[in-house]
Amino acid sequence: MIGSRELELMKPSALLINTSRGAVVDQNALVKALEGGLIKGAALDVFEEEPLPLGAPLASMKNVVLTPHIGSATVETRRKMAEVCAENVKAFLEGRAPPNLVPEQRADCSLSVS
Protein backbone atom coordinates (compact mmCIF):
# COMPACT_ATOMS: atom_id res chain seq x y z
CA MET A 1 0.00 0.00 0.00
CA ILE A 2 2.86 2.39 0.79
CA GLY A 3 5.55 2.23 -1.87
CA SER A 4 7.85 4.62 -3.70
CA ARG A 5 4.98 6.59 -5.25
CA GLU A 6 3.22 7.19 -1.94
CA LEU A 7 6.45 8.08 -0.15
CA GLU A 8 7.26 10.63 -2.87
CA LEU A 9 3.92 12.33 -2.18
CA MET A 10 4.79 12.86 1.50
CA LYS A 11 6.29 16.07 2.88
CA PRO A 12 10.01 16.07 3.80
CA SER A 13 8.93 16.65 7.43
CA ALA A 14 6.68 13.56 7.45
CA LEU A 15 7.10 10.66 9.84
CA LEU A 16 5.79 7.29 8.71
CA ILE A 17 4.40 5.08 11.48
CA ASN A 18 3.39 1.47 10.87
CA THR A 19 1.82 -0.61 13.62
CA SER A 20 -0.53 -2.56 11.36
CA ARG A 21 1.12 -5.17 9.13
CA GLY A 22 4.65 -5.26 7.80
CA ALA A 23 3.61 -5.77 4.20
CA VAL A 24 1.70 -2.48 4.23
CA VAL A 25 5.00 -0.63 3.71
CA ASP A 26 7.55 -1.53 1.04
CA GLN A 27 10.65 -1.56 3.24
CA ASN A 28 13.10 -1.15 0.34
CA ALA A 29 11.21 1.91 -0.85
CA LEU A 30 11.14 3.23 2.71
CA VAL A 31 14.91 2.85 3.09
CA LYS A 32 15.47 4.75 -0.16
CA ALA A 33 13.04 7.50 0.90
CA LEU A 34 14.77 7.88 4.26
CA GLU A 35 18.25 7.86 2.74
CA GLY A 36 17.17 10.37 0.09
CA GLY A 37 15.51 12.72 2.58
CA LEU A 38 12.06 12.31 1.03
CA ILE A 39 10.65 11.90 4.55
CA LYS A 40 12.10 12.78 7.95
CA GLY A 41 11.77 9.44 9.73
CA ALA A 42 9.88 6.28 10.47
CA ALA A 43 8.65 4.27 13.43
CA LEU A 44 7.90 0.61 12.79
CA ASP A 45 6.44 -2.03 15.06
CA VAL A 46 5.94 -4.57 12.26
CA PHE A 47 8.12 -5.68 9.38
CA GLU A 48 7.84 -7.51 6.06
CA GLU A 49 9.85 -10.31 7.67
CA GLU A 50 9.70 -10.89 11.42
CA PRO A 51 11.89 -10.79 13.25
CA LEU A 52 13.67 -8.09 11.29
CA PRO A 53 16.74 -9.80 9.80
CA LEU A 54 20.15 -8.99 11.24
CA GLY A 55 21.85 -6.36 9.15
CA ALA A 56 18.60 -4.90 7.82
CA PRO A 57 19.29 -1.31 6.71
CA LEU A 58 16.44 0.06 8.84
CA ALA A 59 18.14 -1.19 12.01
CA SER A 60 21.12 1.13 11.61
CA MET A 61 19.30 4.29 10.56
CA LYS A 62 19.31 7.16 13.05
CA ASN A 63 15.95 8.47 11.83
CA VAL A 64 14.12 5.18 12.47
CA VAL A 65 12.59 3.80 15.67
CA LEU A 66 11.95 0.05 15.73
CA THR A 67 9.97 -1.97 18.25
CA PRO A 68 9.58 -5.78 18.23
CA HIS A 69 5.85 -6.04 17.45
CA ILE A 70 4.86 -4.86 20.91
CA GLY A 71 3.12 -1.59 20.05
CA SER A 72 -0.13 -2.85 21.51
CA ALA A 73 1.43 -4.01 24.75
CA THR A 74 -0.44 -1.69 27.09
CA VAL A 75 -1.98 -2.75 30.38
CA GLU A 76 -5.45 -2.15 28.94
CA THR A 77 -4.77 -4.24 25.83
CA ARG A 78 -3.28 -7.13 27.77
CA ARG A 79 -6.22 -7.08 30.21
CA LYS A 80 -8.70 -7.22 27.32
CA MET A 81 -6.72 -10.05 25.69
CA ALA A 82 -6.98 -12.02 28.94
CA GLU A 83 -10.74 -11.37 29.12
CA VAL A 84 -11.25 -12.54 25.53
CA CYS A 85 -9.24 -15.67 26.26
CA ALA A 86 -11.33 -16.41 29.35
CA GLU A 87 -14.57 -15.88 27.37
CA ASN A 88 -13.36 -18.37 24.74
CA VAL A 89 -12.41 -21.00 27.35
CA LYS A 90 -15.71 -20.55 29.19
CA ALA A 91 -17.74 -20.95 25.98
CA PHE A 92 -15.82 -24.09 25.04
CA LEU A 93 -16.27 -25.63 28.48
CA GLU A 94 -20.00 -24.89 28.26
CA GLY A 95 -20.13 -26.75 24.92
CA ARG A 96 -20.50 -23.64 22.79
CA ALA A 97 -18.27 -22.47 19.98
CA PRO A 98 -15.82 -19.87 21.27
CA PRO A 99 -16.84 -16.38 20.09
CA ASN A 100 -13.41 -15.50 18.69
CA LEU A 101 -12.52 -18.29 16.29
CA VAL A 102 -10.02 -17.66 13.53
CA PRO A 103 -11.59 -17.83 10.05
CA GLU A 104 -10.13 -21.29 9.36
CA GLN A 105 -11.96 -22.66 12.42
CA ARG A 106 -15.36 -21.06 11.80
CA ALA A 107 -16.35 -23.59 9.16
CA ASP A 108 -16.01 -26.47 11.62
CA CYS A 109 -17.62 -25.35 14.85
CA SER A 110 -18.53 -28.91 15.85
CA LEU A 111 -16.67 -28.70 19.13
CA SER A 112 -17.26 -31.24 21.81
CA VAL A 113 -16.33 -31.19 25.46
CA SER A 114 -15.15 -34.45 26.97
C-alpha positions as a printed NumPy array, in Angstrom:
array([[  0.   ,   0.   ,   0.   ],
       [  2.862,   2.385,   0.794],
       [  5.545,   2.232,  -1.871],
       [  7.847,   4.623,  -3.702],
       [  4.983,   6.587,  -5.252],
       [  3.215,   7.185,  -1.941],
       [  6.454,   8.08 ,  -0.147],
       [  7.262,  10.633,  -2.869],
       [  3.918,  12.334,  -2.177],
       [  4.79 ,  12.863,   1.496],
       [  6.292,  16.072,   2.878],
       [ 10.005,  16.073,   3.804],
       [  8.93 ,  16.653,   7.428],
       [  6.684,  13.557,   7.447],
       [  7.097,  10.66 ,   9.841],
       [  5.786,   7.286,   8.705],
       [  4.399,   5.083,  11.481],
       [  3.388,   1.474,  10.873],
       [  1.822,  -0.613,  13.619],
       [ -0.535,  -2.561,  11.359],
       [  1.119,  -5.171,   9.133],
       [  4.652,  -5.262,   7.799],
       [  3.606,  -5.772,   4.197],
       [  1.697,  -2.477,   4.23 ],
       [  4.999,  -0.629,   3.708],
       [  7.546,  -1.533,   1.039],
       [ 10.65 ,  -1.56 ,   3.243],
       [ 13.104,  -1.155,   0.343],
       [ 11.211,   1.908,  -0.85 ],
       [ 11.14 ,   3.23 ,   2.707],
       [ 14.907,   2.845,   3.091],
       [ 15.473,   4.747,  -0.163],
       [ 13.04 ,   7.495,   0.901],
       [ 14.765,   7.88 ,   4.258],
       [ 18.254,   7.86 ,   2.743],
       [ 17.172,  10.373,   0.091],
       [ 15.508,  12.724,   2.575],
       [ 12.057,  12.309,   1.035],
       [ 10.655,  11.896,   4.552],
       [ 12.099,  12.779,   7.95 ],
       [ 11.772,   9.445,   9.726],
       [  9.878,   6.282,  10.469],
       [  8.652,   4.267,  13.432],
       [  7.904,   0.611,  12.789],
       [  6.439,  -2.034,  15.058],
       [  5.938,  -4.575,  12.265],
       [  8.124,  -5.684,   9.378],
       [  7.843,  -7.512,   6.062],
       [  9.849, -10.309,   7.67 ],
       [  9.697, -10.886,  11.419],
       [ 11.894, -10.787,  13.253],
       [ 13.668,  -8.093,  11.293],
       [ 16.741,  -9.801,   9.797],
       [ 20.148,  -8.994,  11.241],
       [ 21.85 ,  -6.363,   9.146],
       [ 18.599,  -4.905,   7.817],
       [ 19.291,  -1.306,   6.713],
       [ 16.439,   0.057,   8.836],
       [ 18.135,  -1.186,  12.014],
       [ 21.12 ,   1.128,  11.606],
       [ 19.297,   4.286,  10.557],
       [ 19.31 ,   7.156,  13.048],
       [ 15.949,   8.471,  11.834],
       [ 14.118,   5.18 ,  12.472],
       [ 12.589,   3.805,  15.673],
       [ 11.948,   0.052,  15.731],
       [  9.968,  -1.974,  18.252],
       [  9.579,  -5.777,  18.228],
       [  5.846,  -6.043,  17.449],
       [  4.863,  -4.859,  20.913],
       [  3.115,  -1.594,  20.048],
       [ -0.134,  -2.854,  21.512],
       [  1.431,  -4.013,  24.755],
       [ -0.438,  -1.694,  27.088],
       [ -1.975,  -2.752,  30.381],
       [ -5.447,  -2.152,  28.936],
       [ -4.769,  -4.239,  25.833],
       [ -3.282,  -7.133,  27.774],
       [ -6.222,  -7.081,  30.21 ],
       [ -8.7  ,  -7.215,  27.316],
       [ -6.724, -10.052,  25.691],
       [ -6.983, -12.025,  28.941],
       [-10.74 , -11.368,  29.119],
       [-11.251, -12.544,  25.525],
       [ -9.237, -15.671,  26.26 ],
       [-11.326, -16.408,  29.346],
       [-14.568, -15.884,  27.368],
       [-13.359, -18.373,  24.742],
       [-12.408, -21.001,  27.345],
       [-15.713, -20.552,  29.191],
       [-17.743, -20.949,  25.98 ],
       [-15.819, -24.087,  25.037],
       [-16.272, -25.632,  28.483],
       [-20.004, -24.89 ,  28.26 ],
       [-20.131, -26.748,  24.924],
       [-20.501, -23.635,  22.794],
       [-18.271, -22.469,  19.977],
       [-15.821, -19.866,  21.275],
       [-16.837, -16.381,  20.086],
       [-13.415, -15.502,  18.69 ],
       [-12.522, -18.29 ,  16.294],
       [-10.016, -17.658,  13.532],
       [-11.592, -17.832,  10.049],
       [-10.134, -21.287,   9.361],
       [-11.958, -22.656,  12.42 ],
       [-15.361, -21.058,  11.803],
       [-16.35 , -23.591,   9.162],
       [-16.013, -26.467,  11.621],
       [-17.622, -25.35 ,  14.852],
       [-18.527, -28.913,  15.85 ],
       [-16.675, -28.699,  19.135],
       [-17.257, -31.24 ,  21.814],
       [-16.328, -31.188,  25.462],
       [-15.15 , -34.446,  26.967]])
